[in-house]
Amino acid sequence: MAVEDQVRAAQRGDVVAMNALLTDLAPWVGRLCTSIALDRGADAMQETFIIVLRNLVTLREPAAFRGWVRRIAVREALRIVNAEHDLVVDEVPEGPSAIAVVDLDGAMDVRDQLAALAPMHRAVLVLRDLEDLSEDETAAVLGVERGTVKSRLHRARSAFRAGWDA
């Protein structure tokens, strides 16, 4: 069944279609949320799915489903990491990464470098370099101007490289 058909069925209350949508989205949303919210990625993913399920009936164009979910996931990941930052200033998350990879040493290095970035810099880096969105698409997801995306991306890449080379 096509995604658009699953979305329409889920909007009509089909529990099987809702489950299929969430099951298909889980790895992608999990990776996106974990890349931005780090150790709080699972929380961001859960909040994303709650919002998706509550508001699915308001989605007018089923073909825009993935973009709509991406926007929600990024917003929730940033909200959670910013709320945590307000409570605990300058604490670097610790513990096992939620990302399953073969090269654990390399993954921890990347995770450490991502953790060192400001949340908005992490978000723009993830959207541009992992999700392969254009500057305009990234600006739309983050709700900022294209120039802001360019400057944040430059700062994020520079900081990532500097930390990596250190």
PLY file of the C-alpha trace (Angstrom):
ply
format ascii 1.0
element vertex 166
property float x
property float y
property float z
element edge 165
property int vertex1
property int vertex2
end_header
0.00 0.00 0.00
1.37 3.45 -0.93
2.17 5.91 1.85
-0.55 8.28 0.68
-3.11 5.47 0.89
-1.87 4.52 4.37
-2.16 8.15 5.48
-5.72 8.42 4.16
-6.66 5.14 5.87
-5.05 6.29 9.14
-6.93 9.58 8.90
-10.15 7.57 8.72
-9.15 5.77 11.94
-7.63 2.57 10.54
-5.43 1.33 13.40
-3.50 -1.08 11.16
-2.60 1.78 8.79
-1.53 3.96 11.74
0.68 1.18 13.05
2.20 0.57 9.60
3.00 4.29 9.20
4.68 4.51 12.60
6.58 1.27 12.06
7.91 2.52 8.71
8.83 5.92 10.16
10.43 4.74 13.40
14.02 4.16 12.18
14.14 7.43 10.24
12.50 9.56 12.95
14.65 7.88 15.59
17.84 8.70 13.70
16.73 12.27 13.10
15.71 12.90 16.71
18.78 11.19 18.16
21.09 13.19 15.92
19.66 16.43 17.29
18.55 15.59 20.83
21.31 13.02 21.49
20.44 10.99 24.60
16.96 12.50 24.65
16.28 11.31 21.09
13.90 8.56 22.21
11.85 11.15 24.12
11.75 13.40 21.07
10.71 10.47 18.89
7.90 9.55 21.27
6.65 13.15 21.40
6.84 13.30 17.61
4.65 10.23 17.23
2.14 11.52 19.77
1.81 14.78 17.83
1.61 12.93 14.51
-1.18 10.68 15.73
-3.12 13.52 17.36
-2.89 15.79 14.33
-2.91 13.36 11.41
-6.49 14.26 10.55
-5.39 17.87 9.96
-2.88 16.91 7.25
-4.49 18.08 4.01
-2.07 16.56 1.52
-1.03 12.96 2.23
1.86 13.28 -0.24
3.45 15.83 2.15
3.43 13.33 5.03
7.20 12.79 5.37
7.97 16.51 5.22
5.28 17.18 7.80
6.68 14.48 10.11
10.24 15.78 9.59
9.16 19.25 10.68
7.50 17.89 13.79
10.49 15.68 14.66
13.01 18.51 14.33
10.82 20.88 16.33
10.32 18.32 19.12
14.00 17.36 19.24
14.97 21.03 19.54
12.25 21.68 22.12
13.41 18.79 24.29
17.10 19.64 24.06
16.42 23.33 24.73
14.21 22.48 27.72
16.98 20.25 29.08
19.54 22.99 28.43
17.41 25.43 30.43
17.44 22.99 33.37
21.07 21.84 33.19
23.47 24.31 31.67
26.53 23.02 29.82
26.05 19.36 30.72
27.34 17.02 28.01
25.09 13.97 27.67
26.65 10.66 28.68
25.69 7.03 28.23
25.27 4.70 25.28
24.28 6.13 21.94
20.87 5.21 20.56
22.37 4.89 17.08
23.32 1.33 16.12
26.51 1.30 14.05
29.36 -1.08 13.43
32.26 1.29 14.25
31.49 2.18 17.87
34.69 4.20 18.37
33.94 6.29 15.31
30.30 6.63 16.32
31.27 7.89 19.75
33.65 10.41 18.18
30.88 11.69 15.90
28.41 11.72 18.80
30.88 13.67 20.93
31.37 16.20 18.16
27.61 16.55 17.67
27.14 16.95 21.44
29.63 19.82 21.42
27.53 21.77 18.92
24.67 24.07 19.86
21.26 22.42 19.22
20.41 24.70 16.29
23.80 23.99 14.71
23.24 20.25 15.17
19.82 20.55 13.56
21.04 22.40 10.49
23.99 20.02 10.10
21.73 16.97 10.34
19.15 18.34 7.90
21.71 19.43 5.31
24.32 16.67 5.56
22.38 13.62 6.76
18.90 14.31 5.40
20.36 15.97 2.27
17.83 18.83 2.28
18.50 21.97 0.27
19.10 25.29 2.01
15.55 26.37 1.20
14.06 23.12 2.51
16.16 23.35 5.68
15.06 26.95 6.18
11.42 25.90 5.83
11.79 23.03 8.33
13.53 25.25 10.90
11.37 28.30 10.23
14.34 30.58 9.55
15.72 32.53 6.61
17.98 30.91 4.01
20.87 33.15 5.07
20.48 31.94 8.65
20.77 28.35 7.44
23.93 29.22 5.51
25.60 30.94 8.46
24.59 28.25 10.97
25.76 25.52 8.61
29.12 27.24 8.14
29.56 27.59 11.91
28.43 24.02 12.55
30.76 22.51 9.96
33.67 24.63 11.16
33.10 23.68 14.80
32.66 20.01 13.89
35.89 20.00 11.84
37.82 21.86 14.55
36.71 19.38 17.20
37.37 16.42 14.93
40.89 17.59 14.06
41.78 18.36 17.69
0 1
1 2
2 3
3 4
4 5
5 6
6 7
7 8
8 9
9 10
10 11
11 12
12 13
13 14
14 15
15 16
16 17
17 18
18 19
19 20
20 21
21 22
22 23
23 24
24 25
25 26
26 27
27 28
28 29
29 30
30 31
31 32
32 33
33 34
34 35
35 36
36 37
37 38
38 39
39 40
40 41
41 42
42 43
43 44
44 45
45 46
46 47
47 48
48 49
49 50
50 51
51 52
52 53
53 54
54 55
55 56
56 57
57 58
58 59
59 60
60 61
61 62
62 63
63 64
64 65
65 66
66 67
67 68
68 69
69 70
70 71
71 72
72 73
73 74
74 75
75 76
76 77
77 78
78 79
79 80
80 81
81 82
82 83
83 84
84 85
85 86
86 87
87 88
88 89
89 90
90 91
91 92
92 93
93 94
94 95
95 96
96 97
97 98
98 99
99 100
100 101
101 102
102 103
103 104
104 105
105 106
106 107
107 108
108 109
109 110
110 111
111 112
112 113
113 114
114 115
115 116
116 117
117 118
118 119
119 120
120 121
121 122
122 123
123 124
124 125
125 126
126 127
127 128
128 129
129 130
130 131
131 132
132 133
133 134
134 135
135 136
136 137
137 138
138 139
139 140
140 141
141 142
142 143
143 144
144 145
145 146
146 147
147 148
148 149
149 150
150 151
151 152
152 153
153 154
154 155
155 156
156 157
157 158
158 159
159 160
160 161
161 162
162 163
163 164
164 165
